[in-house]
């Protein structure tokens, strides 16, 4: 149960973020900030979730935007107990054709965005002697053609998670990483059908993961059931 807790989920207007928010609502979260670059979509998701949800527009790749979003959440809820760094993008292209812009867009969103949000809420978590931080990595850390930028960011989050967990332990702040495998989201809807079928065929469970299945693991890590679990990288990928 997540009662008496306030959560922030970045990139939560859809996909894994939205599914996680639904699980948090089911687990009786006190309040939840639906943070997304697409404010219209964030408002729609918040409306679906009910009065506990608060939509916030934020470009996680922009430091000033993140600071403003954190102020809005704190003004509305008073504190942040749980941070789920879910927002992420892909700009897939084979390396020798990758542009500096494609590299920087992914780095700024997937990696710098995690730093901006975590750095912004970490001080008050220390002051409150409580915090749960869950970062979304990926099984792409093992490498995929065309994803040098994406795989780099997701691998970096593992080291970030392990280091911050060691720093936050004395203040009752746990930090963990969830690494989804191929999951049925809008991102994978854009993958060519022959590649999707190959992904399914190579998975021991012969299917893609579902966003709620990832959300269930995130909710566990955010709860008191995982109070002594920290600094870990947890693949959720059907044994792939």
N, C-alpha and C positions, 0 to 999 in steps of 0.2 A: 504493500500500500504506500501511496505517496501523499497521504493527507498531511496538511499543515506545511506543504512545500510549494515553493514558487519556482517555476522552470522557464528557461528560455531555449527554444529550438530554432536554430538558424536554417534558412532554406526550407521552411516548413509549410509552404502553401500547397505543396504536392509531394508525391513520391514517398520516400522513406521518412522524411520529416513529418509529413502529414499523418502517416500511419502511426508514427511514434506518438504524436500528439493525441491521437485517438486512444492509444493504449494508456497514456498518462491520465486522460480524462476518466477512463474506466477504472484506473487505480486510485481515483478520488483525489487527484492533484488539487491543491487549493487555487492555484492560478497558473496560467501558461501564456507566455508571449509568443505569438506566431510571427516570426521575423522572416521577411522575404523582400527581395528587390522588387518584385511585382506586388505592389500594395493592393491593387484590386483583387488579386488572387488571395492574398493574405486575409483581406476582409471577408471574402467569401468562405474561406476555410474557418475563420473565427466564428462566423455566423452559424456554420454547420456544427461546430463544437459546442456552442452555447456560451452563457455569460462568464464562464471561467476563462475564456480565451480573449486575448487582447492583441489586435493586429499592429505590427510595427514595420514601417518601411525602412529598409537598410541595404546599402551596398557594402557588403562585408569587406570588399577590397579597398575601401576608403576609410582611413583612420578617423577623420572628423565625423563621418557618417555613423560609424560604430559608436563613438563617444556620445553623440546625440541620441542614438537609439537606446543606449544603456541608461541615459538620464531619463528618457521617457518611461522605460520599464520600472526604474526605481521610483519615479514619481507616482506611477500607477499602483505598483505592488508593495513598494517599501524595501524590498530586498530581492536577491537572487540566490536560491539555494542550489539549483541544478542548471548546468549549462551543457547543451548538446550542440557541438560544433558539426553541423550536418551539411551546411551549404557547400556546394562544389560544382565545378564545371569541367567539361572536356573540350579540348581543341585538338582532336586527333589528326595527326599527319605524320607521314614517314619523316625521320629526323633530318635528312638532307634537304627536305623541302620546308621544314619548319621555320617560321619567321620569328623574329625577336618578339613581335607582338603576341603571337600564339603562345610562346614560352611565358612571357610576363603575365598575360591574362590568367593563365592557370596558376602560376606561382602566387600572384597577388590575391586571388580568390581562395584557393584551396589551402594555402600555407599562411600567408600574411593575415588573411581573414581570421584564422584560428588564433594567431597571436594577438591580434587587436581585441577580439572579444574576450579571450581568456585573461589578457593583461588588464582589461577594463573591469572585470568582475572579481579578480583574484584577491585584491586588497580587502574588499568587504567580506569575502568568504573567510579570510584570515581573521578579520575582526570579529566575525560571528562564530569562529571556531567550528565551521561546518561548510562543506562544499562537496558537490559531486560534478565532475567534469567528464564528459564522454565525447571522444573525438571519433569521427568517421574516417577510417582508413579504407583499404580495399585489398582484395587479394591480387590486385594489379601490382602490388609491391614486388611480385616475382617477375614482373616485366611482361609487356605486350607490345607487339609491333605497332608503331604509330602512337605510342603513349609515353614517350620519354619524359614529357612534361608532367603528365598526370601521375605516372608511377613514381616519379621523383618526389612529388608533394606527399603522396600517400605513404611512402617509405619514411619520409622525414617526420611525419606525425608519430611514428612509433618511437623514435628517439625522444621527441618532445614529450610524449606521454610518460615514458619511463623516467626521464629526468625530473619533470614537474611532480610526479608522484612521490619521489624521494624527498623533495622539498616540502610538499604539502602534508605529509603524513602526521607530523606533530600537531598540526592544526585541524586534524580530522577532515582533511580534504583528500578524497580519493580521485584518481585520474586513470581512466582506462580508454582503450581503443577497440572499437568494433570494426571488423574488416569484412564487409559483405562480399560474397561472390556475385556472379551474374544474377541480378534481381529484376523482376518485372516492373520497371519504372518507365517514365517518359524517355529517359536517357536511352534505355535499351530498345524502346519502340523505334528509334531512329537507326538501329543497327540493321544492315541488310539481312534478309530472311535466311540466306544460306549460312551466314555466320551465326545467326541465332540458333539455327538447327544444329550446327556443329557444337555450339556451347552446350546445348541440351544433351546431345548424344555423348559428349565427353564427361558428363556429370554422372556419378554413380546413382543419383536419384532420378536421373532422366528428366529433369525439369529445371526451370528457373526458380530462384527463391521468390517469396512474396514479401512486399514491404512490411506487412504486419509481423512476419517472422523475425525481421531485423529489429523492429520496434519492441518486441517482447524482450529481447536480450538487452536492449538499451534501458528499458524500464527496470529490469532486474538490477543492472549496474547502478541505477539511480536510487535504488531502494536500500533500506537498512539490511535486507537479506545479503547484500554484497558489501557490508561495512568493513570487512577485512581483506577485500579484494581490490588491489590497486597496482598500477604500473604494468598492466597486462595488455597483450594484443590478442584479441579473440576472433578468429575467422568464423564466419557464419556462411558456409558455402556448400553444404551437402556433401562433405568429404572430398570435394574436388582438389 
